[in-house]
Amino acid sequence: MQFKSTRQVVEESNRVGVQFLLADLTAALTFLDVADATGSWDTRNRNLQNARSAYETVLRLLPRVFPSVEERSALQAKLDQLKKRLLALGYCIDPDDADHPDTC
């Protein structure tokens, strides 16, 4: 039986964490696509809330991982795209967001 070193476990945990965040952002963008395409008010609202929840989860977990330069770029691009789309829908992303004070 071979044991992993603490360093190997930390590196693997970090890699899995980065992959999770990328997958969560991809899912959030898909939720928004579904919300845009559906004719059902309930489906639209559920998918919008799922996208918002994913955005908040990524923001909360992002400081806990250490992505490579390429991964950081991919994460930031998807995060920016998600934020832009949520703002366009009237979601308040930041309570101090002066551009959207009425939606907070």
N, C-alpha and C positions, 0 to 999 in steps of 0.2 A: 504494500500500500504506500503510495507516494503522497506526501502532504505538500500543499502549496505554501509558499512563504507569505508572510503578511503583506509584503510589497506586491506579490502577484495577486493576492485577493483584492487589495485596494485598487490596483490597476484594472482588474476585471470588473469590479464594481463600478468604477468610473466609466469604463467603456459601455457597460450595460446602461448606466444612467444616461449617458449622452444619446445612445440609441433610443431609449425610451422617450426622451424629450423630442427628438426628431420625429418619432412615430406619433407622439401626441400632437405635435404641431400639424403634421400631415392630416391626421384625423380631424383636427379642428377645422382646417381649411375644407375638408370634405363635408363636414357638417354644414358649413356655410353654403357650399355648392348645393347640397340637398335642400337646405332652407330656401334658397333662391328658386329652385326648380319645382317645389311641391305646390300643390293647390290646397293643401290641408293647413289650416291655421294652427292646429295642435302640433303637427309634425314640424312646421316652421319654427314655432316657439321652442319646442323641445331641442331642436338642432341648434338654434341660436344660443340657448342656455348651455348646451354641451360645448359649443365652441368657446363661449366666455369662460366656462369652468376650466377648459383645457388651457386657455391663455393664462389664467390665474395660477394654475398648477405649474406651468413652465416657469413663470416668473418666480414662484416660490422655491422651486428646486434648482433652477439654473445656477445660483451661487454655490451649490454643493458639488458641482462637477467641474472638471477641468478639461474642456474639449481642446482638441488640436486647433491650429489656426484655420484649417479647412472646415472642421466641424463647427467652430465658433462662427465662421462666415455663413454656413448653411443655417445654423440655428437663428442667427440674427436676421437673415433674409426672410425666413419663414415667420419669425416673430413680428417683424415689421409689417409684412403682408397681412398677417392676421390682425394686428392692431389697426391698421389702416381700414380694413374691411369692417371691423367692429365699430370703429368711430363713425364710419359712413352710415352705419345702421342706427346711430344715436346712442351707443353704449358709452358710458363714462368709464374710461380705462383708469384714469388717475383722478382721485377726488379733488386734486388741485389743478385739474385740467381747465385752464381759463378759456379754451376754445369751446368747451361743451359744459358750461356750468349748470344748465337747466336739466341735464340728464343724470346728474349725480344724485 
